[in-house]
């Protein structure tokens, strides 16, 4: 869709509470557009927009679209039967999907950096954003999480730099115009859209890489066999990274402290480049940092500046985030929702000293549970106790007949890990309170509402243990 945005005054966002959509709405407002929006549930992003004076509605109704609306932007989760979509079409309003609007924004910044991959997008884009910010390059930022350093999920910068996540779902990232493209990994996911499986996904990532201009850069995980073919089909600079010494940039001599925080050496084309230490845990974050370092190096950020940034980068909200410790019981939460993400998150938990490891997991979408049933069972078993919550699905019905009960049963039968399925959050907390002991470690994982359990559990633990002392 071609629009003259100089003539667009008022934009309505359907699904404005999403991490990406809310950031895009803020950027639109900062650029002088009047914005309104709606979402099914209130959240920190809708609350913030409403507090700033924007017209935010909870629930979807035709009447939510302002009479003087010039453009409607919607997320991929919104279907054609949505009453606001129906009203927008009835009024013949211009309608644009989120990916198209983000694509338009990338055209405003000649040095757009787009971080992609099945996993790690938010962490990499956040690392790079802070590197450029601390180096004085003043970037615009749009990420899929809350970053404390910018007090949110977006930033409007006046320079030529724009750092954003590039999501493959519904080929969203193919609308982007980017100068640097990062592909951290490629695995099967979003199979409700990628019905052709890994071959269709690989083709999508190739098209994403081929958008980069001749003087730009594609950064590829050289250890990922699904990505290797891309390098030979790009007409631009390509740099491979990984743990293998055959990569252009590689990480070596990796060590971890007792909290799982890594220190590692970086080598650039065989030569020592520098030693980096991270606050965020796990080997997967070594790779996220390595890709970010390559991007910063290409854009002229010094190694010393990047070392300082990474040494203080504590991650975005809901990425292995500490929620509290009471009676020597540690409670964390993480956004993990793909089997690989769940696996590496649980592996990182084992780097902490603990007694029993409890994992509470809420799957997202029935199609993902169906497609990766065995992978979820394998990823979830590596704990002492597993609590499954019901599948959260905001964009599809259960056409596959799968359930969290079935996953819990599979984990217990195949691996012997004690596993239960509990639907209500209050009941999960009650179950834990009856069984947790000093030294236990609790990881609450999932991309949707399950993180509330972490907050609830810490509050209840404080009532039980700290309340007794008052």
Secondary structure, DSSP 8 states (H G I E B T S, - for coil): ----GGG--EEEEETTTSHHHHHHHHHHHHTT-EEEEEESS--HHHHHHHHTT-EEEES--GGGS-TT--EEEE-TT--TT-HHHHHHHHTT-EEEEHHHHHHHHHTT-TEEEEEESSS-HHHHHHHHHHHHHHTT---EEEEEEEEGGGTEEEE--SSSEEEEE---GGGGGGG---SEEEE-------TTT-TTHHHHHHHHHHHHHHTS-TTSEEEEETT-TTTGGGGGG-SSEEEEEESSTTSSEEEEEEEE-TT-EEEEEEEETTEEEEEEEEEEESHHHHHHHHHHHHHHHHTT--HHHHHHHHHH----TTSSEEEEEETTEEEEEE---SHHHHHHHHHHHTTS--S-EEEEEEEE-HHHHHHTHHHHHHHHTSSSEEEEEEEE-SS----S---HHHHHHHHHHHH--EEEE---HHHHHHHHHTT--TT-EEEEE-SSTTHHHHHHHHHHHIIIIIGGG-
